[in-house]
Amino acid sequence: MSQDDASPDAGGQNKPAAGDETIPKAEVERIVMDRLARDRRVREEELAKEFGVSIKEAIKLTKAAKERADADKSEAQIERERREAAERELDAVKLERDLEKWRAKYGREAGIPEADWDRLRGTTEDEIAKDAKEWAKSRGLNKAGGPTPPGGSAPTGNEFNRMVLRAAGRGGR
């Protein structure tokens, strides 16, 4: 198409010659949008006939069902969290009971005075057993006969012990 074939229209735009028809871009977009809208309406009508409800009603029903599911989910989640908290509390009580039992067992085995059993540290039975051994060793309780009595290693090194031995008829030096 040359400049000679086209003649300017009143708006100053060139019109195509008689055999050359072009459609402006805006017109093409309008045609395509109309066809897409018509196709969508046809599909929506087919779905509405198939399910017995209009698309708008189906959207409303879907939203309502989702909201109900979310509300139920929230209640279920709350109940699950309560149950989990109760289980954690029960586990903590069981662990504390086990810790007391293990402290008593290993404290007694190591010769630790009962008043000091609560000083044993650990969160497992093995940790408490190890701590009891270390605690007893650091205080000399792991030796035969327990800790060295005050007054030295000889039982007669203490005046009270000598007095008891004399009273028992064992004399002493």
C-alpha positions as CSV (number, residue, x, y, z in Angstrom):
1,M,0.0,0.0,0.0
2,S,1.6,3.2,-1.0
3,Q,0.8,6.8,0.0
4,D,-1.1,7.2,-3.2
5,D,-3.5,4.3,-2.5
6,A,-4.6,5.7,0.9
7,S,-6.6,8.9,1.3
8,P,-6.7,10.8,4.5
9,D,-10.0,10.8,6.3
10,A,-11.5,13.6,8.3
11,G,-9.5,12.7,11.4
12,G,-6.3,12.9,9.5
13,Q,-5.8,9.1,9.5
14,N,-5.2,7.2,6.3
15,K,-8.0,4.8,5.2
16,P,-7.0,1.6,3.5
17,A,-7.8,1.3,-0.2
18,A,-10.8,-0.7,-1.4
19,G,-9.1,-4.2,-1.4
20,D,-7.0,-3.6,1.7
21,E,-9.0,-3.9,5.0
22,T,-7.2,-3.6,8.3
23,I,-8.9,-3.5,11.7
24,P,-7.6,-1.2,14.4
25,K,-6.0,-2.8,17.4
26,A,-8.7,-1.5,19.8
27,E,-11.3,-3.1,17.6
28,V,-9.5,-6.5,17.6
29,E,-9.2,-6.4,21.4
30,R,-12.9,-5.6,21.8
31,I,-13.8,-8.5,19.5
32,V,-11.6,-10.9,21.4
33,M,-12.9,-9.8,24.8
34,D,-16.5,-10.2,23.6
35,R,-15.8,-13.7,22.4
36,L,-14.1,-14.7,25.6
37,A,-17.0,-13.3,27.7
38,R,-19.5,-15.1,25.6
39,D,-17.5,-18.4,25.9
40,R,-17.3,-17.9,29.7
41,R,-21.0,-17.4,30.0
42,V,-21.7,-20.5,27.9
43,R,-19.4,-22.6,30.2
44,E,-20.9,-21.1,33.4
45,E,-24.4,-21.9,32.1
46,E,-23.4,-25.5,31.3
47,L,-21.9,-25.9,34.8
48,A,-25.0,-24.3,36.4
49,K,-27.2,-26.9,34.5
50,E,-24.9,-29.7,35.5
51,F,-24.8,-28.9,39.2
52,G,-28.2,-27.2,39.6
53,V,-26.8,-23.9,41.0
54,S,-25.6,-20.7,39.4
55,I,-21.9,-19.8,39.5
56,K,-22.6,-16.9,42.0
57,E,-24.5,-19.3,44.3
58,A,-21.7,-21.9,44.0
59,I,-19.1,-19.3,44.9
60,K,-21.1,-18.2,48.0
61,L,-21.6,-21.8,49.1
62,T,-17.9,-22.5,48.6
63,K,-16.9,-19.5,50.7
64,A,-19.4,-20.5,53.4
65,A,-18.1,-24.0,53.5
66,K,-14.5,-22.8,53.7
67,E,-15.4,-20.4,56.6
68,R,-17.1,-23.3,58.5
69,A,-14.0,-25.5,57.9
70,D,-11.7,-22.8,59.2
71,A,-13.9,-22.3,62.3
72,D,-14.0,-26.1,62.9
73,K,-10.3,-26.3,62.3
74,S,-9.6,-23.5,64.8
75,E,-11.7,-25.3,67.5
76,A,-9.9,-28.6,66.7
77,Q,-6.5,-26.8,66.8
78,I,-7.4,-25.3,70.2
79,E,-8.4,-28.8,71.5
80,R,-5.3,-30.3,70.1
81,E,-3.1,-27.6,71.8
82,R,-4.9,-28.2,75.1
83,R,-4.3,-32.0,74.9
84,E,-0.6,-31.4,74.0
85,A,-0.2,-29.1,77.0
86,A,-1.8,-31.7,79.3
87,E,0.5,-34.4,77.9
88,R,3.6,-32.2,78.4
89,E,2.5,-31.5,82.0
90,L,2.0,-35.2,82.6
91,D,5.4,-36.0,81.1
92,A,7.0,-33.4,83.4
93,V,5.4,-34.9,86.5
94,K,6.5,-38.4,85.4
95,L,10.1,-37.2,84.8
96,E,10.2,-35.4,88.2
97,R,9.0,-38.6,89.9
98,D,11.6,-40.7,88.0
99,L,14.3,-38.1,88.9
100,E,13.5,-38.4,92.6
101,K,13.5,-42.2,92.4
102,W,16.9,-42.2,90.6
103,R,18.4,-39.7,93.1
104,A,17.4,-41.9,96.0
105,K,18.7,-45.0,94.3
106,Y,22.1,-43.7,93.3
107,G,22.4,-41.5,96.4
108,R,21.9,-44.5,98.6
109,E,24.3,-46.6,96.5
110,A,27.0,-43.9,96.7
111,G,26.6,-43.5,100.4
112,I,25.3,-39.9,100.1
113,P,23.3,-38.6,103.0
114,E,19.6,-38.5,102.3
115,A,19.5,-34.7,102.9
116,D,21.9,-34.3,100.0
117,W,20.1,-36.4,97.4
118,D,18.3,-33.4,95.9
119,R,21.8,-31.9,95.1
120,L,22.4,-34.7,92.5
121,R,22.1,-33.2,89.0
122,G,21.0,-34.7,85.7
123,T,18.0,-35.3,83.5
124,T,18.5,-39.0,82.8
125,E,19.2,-42.0,85.0
126,D,22.8,-42.3,83.6
127,E,23.6,-38.6,84.3
128,I,22.3,-38.9,87.9
129,A,24.3,-42.1,88.4
130,K,27.5,-40.4,87.1
131,D,26.9,-37.3,89.2
132,A,26.3,-39.4,92.4
133,K,29.6,-41.2,91.8
134,E,31.5,-37.9,91.3
135,W,29.8,-36.3,94.3
136,A,30.7,-39.2,96.5
137,K,34.2,-39.3,95.2
138,S,34.8,-35.6,95.8
139,R,33.7,-36.0,99.5
140,G,35.6,-39.2,100.1
141,L,32.4,-41.4,100.4
142,N,33.6,-43.9,97.8
143,K,36.3,-45.4,100.2
144,A,35.6,-48.4,102.3
145,G,34.1,-47.3,105.6
146,G,32.9,-43.9,104.4
147,P,34.6,-40.6,105.1
148,T,37.5,-40.3,107.5
149,P,36.1,-39.6,111.0
150,P,37.2,-36.3,112.6
151,G,40.4,-36.6,114.6
152,G,42.4,-38.5,112.1
153,S,42.4,-41.9,110.6
154,A,42.9,-43.8,113.9
155,P,39.6,-44.4,115.8
156,T,41.4,-43.6,119.0
157,G,42.7,-40.3,117.8
158,N,39.5,-38.6,119.1
159,E,38.8,-38.2,122.8
160,F,35.1,-39.2,122.4
161,N,36.1,-42.4,120.5
162,R,38.6,-43.3,123.3
163,M,35.9,-42.8,125.9
164,V,33.5,-45.0,124.0
165,L,36.1,-47.7,123.6
166,R,37.0,-47.6,127.3
167,A,33.3,-47.9,128.2
168,A,32.9,-50.8,125.9
169,G,35.8,-52.5,127.6
170,R,38.1,-52.3,124.7
171,G,40.5,-50.0,126.4
172,G,42.7,-48.4,124.0
173,R,46.3,-47.3,124.7
